[in-house]
Amino acid sequence: MSISIKQPLPKPLRLGFIGGGVNSAVGYAHYVASQLDNKWQVVSGFFSRHSDINRQTAESWHIPEFEQYASWQQYVDQELQHLDAIVVLTPTPQHVEQVCYLLERGVPVICEKALTASVPDSMKIHEVLTHTNGFLAVTFNYSGYSMVRELKARIAQGDLGKIHLVQVEMQSDAFINKASKGKPQEWRLQDGAIPTILLDLAVHLHHLVYFITENYPVSVLAEFNNFSSYKGIVDDAHLLVNYTNDMRASYWVSKAAYGHKNGLKVRVYGELGSAEWFQEHPDQLIIANESSVVTQYNRGTAIHQDKIVERFKPGHPTGFVEAFANLYSDIADNLAKFKLNSSDFKFDETVFGWEHAHEGLELLQTASQSHQQRAWCRLNSNEQSV
């Protein structure tokens, strides 16, 4: 079979990093994903405030003529004329200062989720984004999986009928596994107005539910727990969410679930059928019809082949980095269009910016309110009836 990949850009876009050094959890995944389709070239970075890690990262990624700077601000000021975009990969509480700084200087921004640690911080970014008319993309990488995009397309064409219920879960044993070496990063063990586990995991579930159904959260009932030895934080959470179009969703996120490493599962139930997608089997989509006859589809039997990126033939499974690469490819295409006409620019359906990221933060803030009040709470921004 022929391999179908998206069309390349005339030349790679020049990319810089703030954070994401070789000692970070996600930096290498961003680096590899950005390089996979030759649409980006990482040319510089302030990868770490520790000069040895900064230098080691540049050497590992073969960045020529690497310059060491005393601060990320100095890095931005000196390098911005040589960059098409900068990725922000620092801990979530630091995002607001860095994203605003970049936007004020006219630098297109790619920010790792969650956009910020609070709704007020997100509003600060919105104010700067509005008056600068800048470019801000937020990375929610799980919608980069081809079969998640296949699921979205099937729902859009009505294969499952009206969607009644979506169940999503994402759990690990990160805070309780006795064999784990080392301790979680310190900032992950501190909860603010929104518990960090929600910023870490639940933002993905909010994103996936919207991505596949295009419905909006309206109200939420939440319960938070602490099951690990790290006291004073939330490490397990359950959310029931009412959506527009009379849809319901249930979320479960946990870092205190033995036997799980990243148990991302999506189940969708509609009036004409159901669907399941599990990240541990990323190339498979399970569909059940009205007679409960179950059919398994994969990348080779997808109906919406235009949603599928084939870097190698089906039967050789894709994974996390390839999904991330799909997102980086889409962001590159969108940034190229933004550079041609920023005034009328809108993101494609696979790339998300401030509005979507902010809605997720509003949902999680309202979930915190719900947990405290032990009651259903409505989101202020989505007043449609449920």
PABAMAR-593086 format. One line per field, with one value per residue (C-alpha): x, y, z; residue number from 1; residue in three letters. Coordinates in Angstrom, 1 decimal. Layout:
PABAMAR-593086
X	(X, ...)
Y	(Y, ...)
Z	(Z, ...)
n	(NUM, ...)
res	(ALA, ...)
END
This chain:
PABAMAR-593086
X	(0.0, 1.0, 1.9, -0.2, 1.3, 0.5, 2.2, 5.4, 5.9, 8.3, 10.9, 10.9, 9.7, 12.3, 11.3, 12.6, 12.0, 11.5, 11.8, 11.7, 15.3, 16.6, 15.6, 12.0, 9.1, 7.7, 10.4, 11.9, 8.4, 7.8, 11.2, 10.9, 7.3, 8.2, 10.9, 9.0, 7.5, 10.2, 7.9, 9.9, 13.6, 14.6, 17.2, 17.6, 16.2, 16.4, 15.8, 16.6, 17.6, 20.5, 23.3, 24.6, 21.2, 20.7, 24.0, 23.5, 20.1, 21.5, 24.3, 21.9, 19.7, 22.6, 21.7, 24.4, 26.0, 24.0, 24.0, 23.8, 21.6, 21.3, 17.5, 14.6, 13.8, 17.2, 16.9, 13.6, 14.9, 18.1, 16.6, 13.0, 14.1, 15.4, 12.3, 8.9, 7.5, 8.5, 7.2, 6.5, 7.2, 7.8, 5.6, 2.0, 2.1, 4.9, 3.0, 1.1, 4.2, 6.0, 3.1, 2.3, 5.9, 6.2, 2.9, 3.9, 7.0, 5.1, 6.3, 3.9, 3.4, 2.8, 2.0, 1.8, -1.4, -2.7, -2.6, -2.4, -3.0, -6.1, -8.9, -7.6, -4.2, -5.9, -7.8, -4.5, -3.3, -6.6, -6.1, -2.6, -3.6, -6.5, -4.5, -1.5, -3.6, -1.1, -0.8, -1.4, -1.8, -2.3, -1.2, -3.8, -2.0, -4.5, -6.7, -3.7, -4.4, -5.8, -8.5, -9.7, -10.1, -11.9, -14.3, -15.0, -15.8, -18.2, -20.0, -20.3, -21.9, -24.4, -23.2, -24.0, -27.0, -27.6, -24.9, -26.3, -23.2, -19.4, -17.3, -13.6, -10.9, -7.2, -5.5, -2.0, -0.2, 2.3, 1.8, 1.5, 3.7, 6.2, 8.7, 8.9, 12.2, 12.3, 9.6, 7.1, 8.1, 7.5, 5.0, 2.8, 2.5, 1.0, -2.7, -4.0, -7.5, -7.6, -6.0, -2.9, -4.2, -7.0, -4.6, -2.4, -5.1, -8.7, -7.9, -7.3, -10.7, -12.5, -10.6, -11.4, -15.1, -15.5, -13.2, -15.3, -18.8, -18.5, -20.8, -20.0, -20.0, -22.8, -22.8, -20.7, -20.8, -17.4, -15.8, -12.1, -10.1, -6.6, -5.5, -1.7, 0.9, 1.2, -1.3, -3.0, -3.5, -6.1, -4.8, -8.1, -11.2, -14.6, -16.7, -20.2, -20.8, -23.9, -23.4, -25.3, -27.7, -28.7, -25.5, -23.9, -20.2, -18.3, -14.6, -12.3, -8.7, -6.3, -2.7, -3.5, -4.7, -2.5, -1.9, -2.3, 0.3, -1.8, -5.1, -6.8, -10.1, -13.0, -16.4, -19.3, -23.0, -25.6, -29.1, -27.8, -24.7, -21.6, -17.8, -14.7, -11.1, -8.3, -4.9, -3.2, -4.6, -4.4, -5.0, -8.3, -11.8, -14.6, -18.1, -21.3, -24.5, -28.2, -28.2, -25.1, -23.0, -19.4, -17.0, -13.3, -11.8, -8.2, -6.1, -6.3, -10.1, -11.0, -13.9, -12.6, -9.2, -8.6, -8.3, -5.5, -1.8, 0.1, 3.8, 3.9, 1.4, -1.3, -0.4, 2.6, 1.0, 1.4, 1.7, 2.0, 4.8, 3.2, -0.1, 2.0, 3.6, 0.2, -0.6, 2.8, 2.1, -1.3, 0.1, 2.8, 0.1, -2.0, 0.9, 1.8, -1.7, -1.6, 1.6, -0.2, -3.3, -3.5, -6.6, -9.0, -7.3, -9.1, -7.7, -8.5, -10.7, -7.6, -5.8, -6.9, -6.2, -7.1, -10.9, -10.9, -8.2, -10.0, -13.2, -11.5, -10.1, -13.6, -14.9, -12.2, -12.6, -16.4, -15.6, -13.5, -16.5, -18.8, -16.6, -16.5, -20.2, -21.1, -23.6, -24.1, -22.6, -23.1, -20.4, -20.8, -19.8, -22.2, -25.7, -27.4, -30.1, -29.2)
Y	(0.0, 3.6, 5.6, 8.8, 11.6, 15.3, 17.6, 19.1, 22.8, 24.6, 24.6, 23.7, 26.3, 27.3, 26.2, 27.1, 25.6, 27.0, 24.0, 20.5, 19.5, 16.0, 15.6, 16.5, 14.1, 15.4, 17.4, 14.6, 13.5, 17.1, 17.2, 13.9, 14.6, 18.0, 16.5, 13.5, 15.1, 17.6, 20.6, 22.0, 22.3, 22.9, 25.6, 26.9, 26.8, 27.6, 24.0, 24.3, 26.9, 24.6, 25.3, 21.8, 20.4, 23.2, 22.4, 18.6, 18.9, 21.0, 18.5, 15.6, 17.2, 18.4, 22.0, 23.9, 27.1, 26.8, 29.9, 29.6, 32.4, 33.5, 33.4, 32.5, 36.2, 36.8, 33.8, 35.1, 38.7, 37.5, 34.8, 35.9, 37.3, 33.8, 31.8, 31.0, 29.7, 28.8, 25.8, 26.4, 23.2, 24.5, 23.5, 24.6, 27.4, 29.2, 29.3, 32.5, 34.7, 33.0, 32.9, 36.5, 37.5, 35.7, 37.1, 40.6, 40.2, 38.9, 35.3, 32.5, 30.1, 26.4, 25.7, 22.3, 21.6, 22.7, 26.3, 27.7, 26.6, 28.8, 30.6, 34.1, 33.3, 32.1, 35.5, 37.3, 35.4, 36.2, 39.9, 39.8, 37.5, 39.8, 43.1, 41.4, 39.3, 36.6, 32.9, 30.5, 26.7, 24.4, 20.8, 18.1, 15.3, 12.4, 13.7, 13.2, 9.5, 8.5, 6.3, 9.0, 11.2, 8.3, 8.1, 11.8, 11.5, 8.6, 10.4, 13.5, 11.5, 9.9, 6.4, 6.2, 8.5, 11.0, 10.6, 9.9, 9.1, 9.3, 7.5, 8.6, 7.5, 8.0, 6.4, 5.3, 4.1, 6.9, 8.0, 4.5, 2.1, 0.7, -0.1, 3.5, 5.2, 8.8, 11.2, 13.0, 16.5, 18.9, 21.1, 18.1, 17.6, 21.0, 21.8, 25.3, 26.4, 23.5, 20.3, 19.5, 16.0, 17.7, 20.0, 17.0, 14.4, 15.7, 18.5, 15.6, 14.1, 17.4, 17.8, 14.4, 14.6, 17.9, 16.7, 13.7, 15.1, 18.9, 19.3, 21.7, 21.1, 22.8, 21.5, 19.1, 17.0, 16.1, 14.0, 14.2, 11.7, 11.1, 7.5, 7.8, 8.7, 12.2, 13.9, 17.2, 16.7, 15.1, 11.9, 10.5, 12.3, 11.4, 13.9, 13.6, 16.2, 17.4, 18.6, 20.4, 18.4, 16.4, 14.4, 13.1, 12.2, 10.6, 11.2, 9.2, 10.3, 8.8, 8.4, 5.9, 2.9, -0.2, -2.0, 1.1, 3.2, 5.4, 3.8, 6.1, 4.7, 6.3, 4.8, 6.4, 5.3, 6.6, 5.8, 3.7, 2.1, 2.4, 2.8, 2.1, 3.3, 2.4, 3.9, 0.6, -0.5, 2.8, 1.5, -0.2, 1.2, -1.1, -0.3, -2.0, -1.6, -1.6, -5.4, -5.3, -6.9, -5.8, -4.9, -4.0, -1.5, -0.5, 1.9, -0.4, -0.6, 3.0, 4.5, 8.1, 7.5, 11.2, 11.4, 8.8, 9.6, 6.5, 6.6, 2.9, 0.3, -1.0, -3.9, -2.0, 0.0, 3.7, 5.3, 8.3, 10.1, 9.6, 11.1, 14.0, 14.3, 14.6, 17.5, 19.2, 18.8, 20.3, 23.2, 23.9, 24.1, 26.4, 28.7, 28.9, 30.1, 32.5, 34.1, 34.7, 36.2, 36.7, 38.9, 36.3, 33.3, 30.4, 27.1, 23.9, 21.4, 19.5, 22.4, 24.2, 27.5, 29.7, 29.4, 25.6, 25.5, 28.1, 26.2, 23.1, 25.2, 26.6, 23.1, 22.0, 25.1, 24.4, 20.8, 22.0, 24.2, 21.2, 19.0, 21.7, 22.2, 18.5, 19.7, 20.1, 23.4, 25.1, 26.6, 30.3, 30.3, 27.7, 28.6, 26.4, 24.1, 20.5)
Z	(0.0, -0.4, 2.7, 3.1, 5.0, 5.0, 2.5, 3.8, 4.2, 1.8, 4.6, 8.3, 10.8, 13.4, 16.9, 20.4, 23.8, 27.2, 29.6, 28.3, 29.1, 29.1, 32.7, 32.1, 31.8, 28.5, 26.8, 24.7, 23.5, 22.3, 20.6, 18.8, 17.8, 16.3, 14.2, 12.8, 9.7, 8.9, 9.5, 12.5, 13.3, 16.9, 16.7, 20.2, 23.7, 27.4, 28.4, 32.1, 34.6, 35.4, 33.0, 32.8, 31.9, 29.4, 27.7, 27.9, 26.2, 23.3, 22.8, 22.9, 20.3, 18.1, 18.2, 16.3, 17.7, 20.9, 23.1, 26.9, 28.5, 32.1, 32.0, 29.8, 29.4, 28.0, 25.7, 24.3, 23.8, 22.1, 19.9, 19.0, 15.6, 14.6, 15.6, 14.2, 17.5, 21.1, 23.0, 26.7, 28.7, 32.2, 35.2, 34.8, 37.5, 35.5, 32.2, 32.7, 33.0, 30.2, 27.7, 28.3, 27.9, 24.6, 23.2, 24.2, 22.1, 19.1, 19.4, 18.4, 21.4, 21.6, 25.3, 26.9, 28.8, 31.2, 29.9, 33.4, 37.0, 37.5, 35.7, 36.7, 35.2, 32.0, 31.8, 32.1, 29.0, 27.2, 27.8, 26.3, 23.4, 22.5, 22.3, 20.5, 18.1, 18.8, 18.0, 20.9, 20.5, 23.5, 23.1, 24.0, 22.3, 22.7, 19.9, 17.6, 17.5, 14.1, 15.5, 17.9, 14.8, 13.1, 16.1, 15.9, 12.2, 12.8, 15.5, 13.3, 10.4, 12.8, 13.1, 16.8, 16.6, 19.3, 22.0, 25.5, 27.5, 27.4, 30.0, 30.1, 32.5, 33.0, 35.9, 37.1, 40.2, 40.1, 43.7, 45.3, 43.4, 45.9, 43.1, 41.8, 42.1, 43.3, 44.2, 42.0, 41.0, 43.9, 42.0, 41.4, 45.1, 45.7, 45.0, 44.3, 43.5, 41.0, 42.2, 40.2, 39.2, 37.4, 35.6, 34.8, 33.7, 33.7, 31.2, 28.7, 29.4, 29.0, 25.7, 24.4, 25.2, 23.4, 20.5, 19.7, 20.4, 20.1, 23.1, 26.0, 29.7, 31.6, 35.2, 37.3, 40.4, 41.8, 44.5, 45.3, 47.4, 48.8, 48.9, 48.8, 51.4, 49.9, 52.2, 51.7, 47.9, 45.6, 44.0, 42.8, 41.4, 40.0, 38.0, 36.6, 34.0, 32.2, 28.6, 26.0, 23.8, 26.9, 27.0, 30.1, 30.9, 33.7, 34.4, 36.6, 37.1, 39.6, 40.5, 43.2, 41.2, 41.4, 38.1, 35.9, 34.2, 31.9, 31.6, 29.1, 28.0, 26.0, 25.8, 23.9, 24.0, 21.6, 20.5, 17.5, 18.9, 21.0, 20.6, 22.6, 22.2, 24.6, 24.4, 25.1, 21.7, 19.8, 16.3, 17.2, 17.4, 18.6, 17.3, 18.4, 16.4, 17.5, 17.5, 19.8, 17.0, 17.7, 14.9, 15.3, 13.0, 12.7, 10.6, 7.7, 7.7, 8.8, 6.8, 7.1, 5.6, 5.2, 9.1, 9.1, 8.9, 7.7, 8.4, 8.1, 7.0, 9.3, 11.5, 12.8, 15.6, 16.1, 19.5, 21.8, 19.9, 16.5, 17.9, 19.2, 15.8, 14.1, 16.4, 15.7, 12.0, 12.3, 14.4, 11.8, 9.0, 11.1, 12.0, 8.3, 7.5, 10.5, 9.1, 5.7, 7.2, 11.0, 10.9, 9.6, 11.1, 12.7, 13.9, 12.1, 14.0, 15.2, 16.8, 20.0, 21.6, 24.5, 24.3, 24.6, 27.2, 29.3, 29.2, 30.6, 33.4, 34.2, 34.3, 36.8, 38.9, 39.1, 40.0, 42.9, 44.0, 43.6, 45.8, 48.5, 48.4, 47.9, 45.2, 41.5, 40.3, 36.9, 34.7, 34.3, 30.6, 29.3, 30.3, 27.7, 29.2, 29.7)
n	(1, 2, 3, 4, 5, 6, 7, 8, 9, 10, 11, 12, 13, 14, 15, 16, 17, 18, 19, 20, 21, 22, 23, 24, 25, 26, 27, 28, 29, 30, 31, 32, 33, 34, 35, 36, 37, 38, 39, 40, 41, 42, 43, 44, 45, 46, 47, 48, 49, 50, 51, 52, 53, 54, 55, 56, 57, 58, 59, 60, 61, 62, 63, 64, 65, 66, 67, 68, 69, 70, 71, 72, 73, 74, 75, 76, 77, 78, 79, 80, 81, 82, 83, 84, 85, 86, 87, 88, 89, 90, 91, 92, 93, 94, 95, 96, 97, 98, 99, 100, 101, 102, 103, 104, 105, 106, 107, 108, 109, 110, 111, 112, 113, 114, 115, 116, 117, 118, 119, 120, 121, 122, 123, 124, 125, 126, 127, 128, 129, 130, 131, 132, 133, 134, 135, 136, 137, 138, 139, 140, 141, 142, 143, 144, 145, 146, 147, 148, 149, 150, 151, 152, 153, 154, 155, 156, 157, 158, 159, 160, 161, 162, 163, 164, 165, 166, 167, 168, 169, 170, 171, 172, 173, 174, 175, 176, 177, 178, 179, 180, 181, 182, 183, 184, 185, 186, 187, 188, 189, 190, 191, 192, 193, 194, 195, 196, 197, 198, 199, 200, 201, 202, 203, 204, 205, 206, 207, 208, 209, 210, 211, 212, 213, 214, 215, 216, 217, 218, 219, 220, 221, 222, 223, 224, 225, 226, 227, 228, 229, 230, 231, 232, 233, 234, 235, 236, 237, 238, 239, 240, 241, 242, 243, 244, 245, 246, 247, 248, 249, 250, 251, 252, 253, 254, 255, 256, 257, 258, 259, 260, 261, 262, 263, 264, 265, 266, 267, 268, 269, 270, 271, 272, 273, 274, 275, 276, 277, 278, 279, 280, 281, 282, 283, 284, 285, 286, 287, 288, 289, 290, 291, 292, 293, 294, 295, 296, 297, 298, 299, 300, 301, 302, 303, 304, 305, 306, 307, 308, 309, 310, 311, 312, 313, 314, 315, 316, 317, 318, 319, 320, 321, 322, 323, 324, 325, 326, 327, 328, 329, 330, 331, 332, 333, 334, 335, 336, 337, 338, 339, 340, 341, 342, 343, 344, 345, 346, 347, 348, 349, 350, 351, 352, 353, 354, 355, 356, 357, 358, 359, 360, 361, 362, 363, 364, 365, 366, 367, 368, 369, 370, 371, 372, 373, 374, 375, 376, 377, 378, 379, 380, 381, 382, 383, 384, 385, 386)
res	(MET, SER, ILE, SER, ILE, LYS, GLN, PRO, LEU, PRO, LYS, PRO, LEU, ARG, LEU, GLY, PHE, ILE, GLY, GLY, GLY, VAL, ASN, SER, ALA, VAL, GLY, TYR, ALA, HIS, TYR, VAL, ALA, SER, GLN, LEU, ASP, ASN, LYS, TRP, GLN, VAL, VAL, SER, GLY, PHE, PHE, SER, ARG, HIS, SER, ASP, ILE, ASN, ARG, GLN, THR, ALA, GLU, SER, TRP, HIS, ILE, PRO, GLU, PHE, GLU, GLN, TYR, ALA, SER, TRP, GLN, GLN, TYR, VAL, ASP, GLN, GLU, LEU, GLN, HIS, LEU, ASP, ALA, ILE, VAL, VAL, LEU, THR, PRO, THR, PRO, GLN, HIS, VAL, GLU, GLN, VAL, CYS, TYR, LEU, LEU, GLU, ARG, GLY, VAL, PRO, VAL, ILE, CYS, GLU, LYS, ALA, LEU, THR, ALA, SER, VAL, PRO, ASP, SER, MET, LYS, ILE, HIS, GLU, VAL, LEU, THR, HIS, THR, ASN, GLY, PHE, LEU, ALA, VAL, THR, PHE, ASN, TYR, SER, GLY, TYR, SER, MET, VAL, ARG, GLU, LEU, LYS, ALA, ARG, ILE, ALA, GLN, GLY, ASP, LEU, GLY, LYS, ILE, HIS, LEU, VAL, GLN, VAL, GLU, MET, GLN, SER, ASP, ALA, PHE, ILE, ASN, LYS, ALA, SER, LYS, GLY, LYS, PRO, GLN, GLU, TRP, ARG, LEU, GLN, ASP, GLY, ALA, ILE, PRO, THR, ILE, LEU, LEU, ASP, LEU, ALA, VAL, HIS, LEU, HIS, HIS, LEU, VAL, TYR, PHE, ILE, THR, GLU, ASN, TYR, PRO, VAL, SER, VAL, LEU, ALA, GLU, PHE, ASN, ASN, PHE, SER, SER, TYR, LYS, GLY, ILE, VAL, ASP, ASP, ALA, HIS, LEU, LEU, VAL, ASN, TYR, THR, ASN, ASP, MET, ARG, ALA, SER, TYR, TRP, VAL, SER, LYS, ALA, ALA, TYR, GLY, HIS, LYS, ASN, GLY, LEU, LYS, VAL, ARG, VAL, TYR, GLY, GLU, LEU, GLY, SER, ALA, GLU, TRP, PHE, GLN, GLU, HIS, PRO, ASP, GLN, LEU, ILE, ILE, ALA, ASN, GLU, SER, SER, VAL, VAL, THR, GLN, TYR, ASN, ARG, GLY, THR, ALA, ILE, HIS, GLN, ASP, LYS, ILE, VAL, GLU, ARG, PHE, LYS, PRO, GLY, HIS, PRO, THR, GLY, PHE, VAL, GLU, ALA, PHE, ALA, ASN, LEU, TYR, SER, ASP, ILE, ALA, ASP, ASN, LEU, ALA, LYS, PHE, LYS, LEU, ASN, SER, SER, ASP, PHE, LYS, PHE, ASP, GLU, THR, VAL, PHE, GLY, TRP, GLU, HIS, ALA, HIS, GLU, GLY, LEU, GLU, LEU, LEU, GLN, THR, ALA, SER, GLN, SER, HIS, GLN, GLN, ARG, ALA, TRP, CYS, ARG, LEU, ASN, SER, ASN, GLU, GLN, SER, VAL)
END
